[in-house]
Amino acid sequence: MADIDKKELSIRIAETAREALKRIVARGRPPIPPFYSEEFRQVAQERGYHELLELLNDPKCLGEEDFPQLIAQAGAILLATKDLLNDLGQSTSERVEAMERSLGKMEAAVPFEDLEAILREVETLKSHNQALKEEVKQAQEVIENQTREIEKLRENTRIDYLTALLNRRALDEELRNEIHRAKRYDLDLTVAMFDIDHFKNINDTYGHIIGDEVLKGVARILRENIREVDRLYRYGGEEFLLLMPHTSCRDALKVTQRLRKLVSEHLFSFPDRGFSFRITISAGLAELDRDDTPESLLDRADVALYAAKVQGRDRTCGCLYSDCTNQ
């Protein structure tokens, strides 16, 4: 599947899903998973979407980068199916109630012999409708469960597997929203970009397993010492990014210095290996300007972080401060 145009695959999935739902409704079939799967496959075959059929037969052919978009599409399809099921369940209940009201009127106006025959037919119809209601109810439960699973999968694509922090994908989604909100309501917003000093030396000296433990340790220290409203991400490699809504650069500097101090005071101890050590981190700050984009805000934080490293590491640079500080 790696040689397939991912954008085209995404378009074909969306087209096939929409057509499958249309056909189910047009044929008066309940949009329950077995019928939906059948229609989806039929549409894919008719349109010659061989890549889609391959995906249905062997989901392992997908690459990791495909999951977020496909998960989002699956969620949209489930929501559409859920709406159809709700409509179907409501109309089924309304039909049963309408038949019962009509029967009450017929009892007084129809001869007994004719009424008996009609009642038998109506009971059969009611039985079919009741069976359909049960099918719809079961299908709704399946859809609810699948929707919850889709939400779990979506959230998992936003988590860094090593540190359990939010990842770059989550940052891209949330930073844009926070910038929009801050500009709309004229709120402060500051980001801090952290980098573990001399991290390559840690990997070279102690190995990547120890390096991973250091990454997890720093992530834990930062996560446990920020406000609930703040958002912490693994930005990449040994870099972390802290998103601080409602926070000026001056206040963010205090937060950053406190976090740097906590990291520098922590002893990374490995008694089974016979060694321990301390580390420091550098930080770059950037406060939101009215004309900032997510990219420009992150670029300024990155430039500030670079300045901190050039000036000797173990310090914070950025915002309106002409000099970096390591206090």
N, C-alpha and C positions, 0 to 999 in steps of 0.2 A: 504493500500500500504506500510505501515511501515515495514511489515515483509518480503518484497521482497528485494532480493539482488539488490542494486542500480546499481552496476557495470554491472550486467547481463541485467538489464532493459535498461541501456544506450546502450549496444551492440546491443540489439534487435531492438531498435529504429533506430539506424544507419543502420543495415542490411535491415530492412523493407523499410526505406526511399530510399536506393540505388536500391533495387529491384523494388520498385514502379516506380521510374524514368526510369529504364531500360524498363519496360513493356510499359510505355506510349510511349517511343520513338519507340520501336519495332512495336507497333500497329499503328503508324502514327497518334497518337492523340496529340493535342496540350497540353502541360503541364500546363493547367490552373487549379486553385484550385479545382473545382468540380471533374475533372477527377483524379487529384492527390489524393484527399481524398478517392475517390472510390477505386483506386488501392491500396492505403496504407492499407485500411481496409481489402481488399481482401487478400493481402499478409499475414497480421497478422492472419487472420482466417485460411488460408491454413497451416501456420506453427504452429498453436496451441498456439500462443502468447496471452493467455487469459489476462495476466496482461496488455498488450498493449491495448486490446479491452476495458478493464475496464477503462484504462486511457482515451481512446477516448470518452467513454460514460459518465465518471465522472471525470473531471480534478481536482476536489476538493480533490481527494484521494492522491494527491501529498503532500509531506512534503516540508517545506520551503527550506531545504537543497538540494532538487532536482532541484530547479529552475535554478541556474547558468549553470549547465551542459546541461540541456534540452534547455535552451535559446540559448546556443552556437550551439547546434545541429540544432535547428530550423533555426538559421541564416545561417548555412552552406547549409541546404536544400534549403532555399530561394535563395541563391546565385547560386546554381546549376540549379534551376528551371529558374531563371532569364536568365542565359546563354542559356538554351535551347529555351526559348521564343525569345531571340534576334536572335538566329540562324534560328528559324522557321519563324520569321518575315522577315528576310533578304531573305531566300529562296523563300518565297511566293512572295515577290516583284520581285525577279529575274525571276520567272516563268511568271508573268504577262507581264513583259517587253519582254521576249523571245517570247511569243505568239504574241505580237503586231508587233515585227520585222518580224516574219514568215508570218503574214497576209499581210504585205506590199509586200513581194515577191510573195505570192500566187495570188494576184489580177491580176498580169500580166500573170500568167502561167496557171490558172485554168478556165475552162468554167464558164460563169456567173451562170448557173443553179446550178452546183456543188458548186460554191463558196458561193451561198446564204445559202445552207444547212450547209456548213462548218462554215460559220459566225455565224449561229444560235447556233451551238454546242459550238463554241468558246466563244460566249457571255455568254452562260450558265456557262461555266468553269470560265470565268472571274468574273461572279457574285459570284460563290462559293468562288473563291479566295479572292475577295474583302470582303466577309462576314468573311472569316477566318482571314484576316488582321485586321478587326475590333475587332474580338474576341481576337486576340493576343494582340492588343493594349490595350484593356480593362484589359486583364490578366496582362500585364506588369504594368499597373497603380496599380492594386491590389497588385502585388508583391512588387512594390516600397513602397506602404503604409505599407505593412506588415513588410518589411525590416526596415523601420523607427521605427515602433512600437517595433520590436525585439531589436533594438539598445537602445531604451528608457528603455525597461525592463532590458537589460543587465546592463545599467548604474545604474538603481535603485538598483540592487543587490550589487553595490559597495558603496552605500551611507548609513551612519549611520542615522537611522530614527530620533534620538533625537537631535543630534547636527548639522545634515546636512553636516558633514565632510565625507571624504572618510573613508571607514571602513578597517578592517584587511584584507579582501579579496582583496581589491584594492591595499593595501600595498604589499601583497605577489606577486601580478602581477608586480607592478611597480618597487619595490626595486630590483628584479632580473634583470630587464632591465637596470636600472640605474647603477648597479654594473658592468654589462657587458660593458656598454658604457664607464664608468670611467676607467676600466682596459684597454680597447682597445685603448683609446686615452690618457691614462696617465693623467687623470683628478682627481682633489680633490673631495671627497665626504664625508660628515659628517652627522650623524644622532643625534638628540637630543630626549631623552625620558623624558617626563614631568609627574609628579604625583602631584595631589592636596594634600597638607599636611592636615592631620587629617580629611579627608573627611568623614570617618565613624562617627566622632563626629557631623558633620553637619547633616547627616541623622538622627542620634539618637536624636539630640537636636531639630531640626526644621522639620524633616520629609522628606520623599523621594521626595515630590513635590518640596520643596525648593532645595533639593540636585540636582534635574534635572535642575532647573533654574541656579544653580551654574555651572553645567557642560556646559550648553548652553552659559553662560556668558563667561567662560574661553575660550571655543572654538571660540567665536566671537572675543575676544580680540586678541588671537593668530592669527586667520585668517586675521584680518584686518591690521596686523602689520608685515607681512612677504612679501618677494619678490614674484613676479608672478611666477618665476621659481621654487620656493620652494613648497613642497607638505606637507599638514598637514592631519594627520589621527587620528581618535579615535582608540587607540590601544586596549582598553578594560577597562571596569570599569571607574575609574577616571584617566586613563593614556592616554596621547596623544603622538604622535610621529611626529617629524618634519624632513623631508628629505631635505637636503640642497646640491644640486649639485654644482660643481665648488667652493666649500667652504672648506677651511682648518679648522682644529680644532681650531686654534687660532682665526680665524674670527668667527667661529660658537660660540665660548665662548662669544664674544661680543654680538652676536645676542641673545643668550640664556639669558644673564644677562639683556639685555634691555627688553625682553619679561617678565622675572620674575618680574622686577620692575613695568612694566605696570599692571600686575595682582595684585601685592601687593598694588598698589595705588588705585585700583578700589574699590569703595564702593558698595557692594551688598545691595541694599535697598529694603525693602518690607513694604511700609507705611501702606498698608491695614492690615498687620499682626502686625505692631507696632515694628519692629526691623530692624536692619541693622548690617552688619559686614564686615570685610575684611578678605582675605585669603592670603596664600602664596603657592608657588609651588616649588618643587625640580626638579632638572634636572640631567640627566646623558648623557655624550657625548661619541661618538665613531667615530673615523676616519677610513676610509677604508684602509686596508692593502692589499697587492697583493694577499695573500693567503686566504682572507676572503670569506666566503659564506654569503648569506643573514642571515642565522641562527647565524653564529658566530659574525657577526657585531651587530645584535640585542642583542645577549647575552652579549656582552661587554658593550653596552649602558645600559642594565638592571643591570649589576653588578655595573656600575658607579652610576646609580640612587639609588641603594641599599646603596652604600657608603654615598651618600648625605643624605639619611634619617637616617642612623646610626649616622652620625656626627652632627645631630641636625636639619635636614631639612632646608628649605628656603636657599638653596645653590645649586651650580653646581659642579659636579665631573666628572672626566673622561679625556681621551686622555693622554697627556704626563705630566699632572700636578700632582705633588706628593701630593698636598693639595687641598682640595675643597675650593671654594670661594663663599662667599655670598655678594660680592660687586656688 
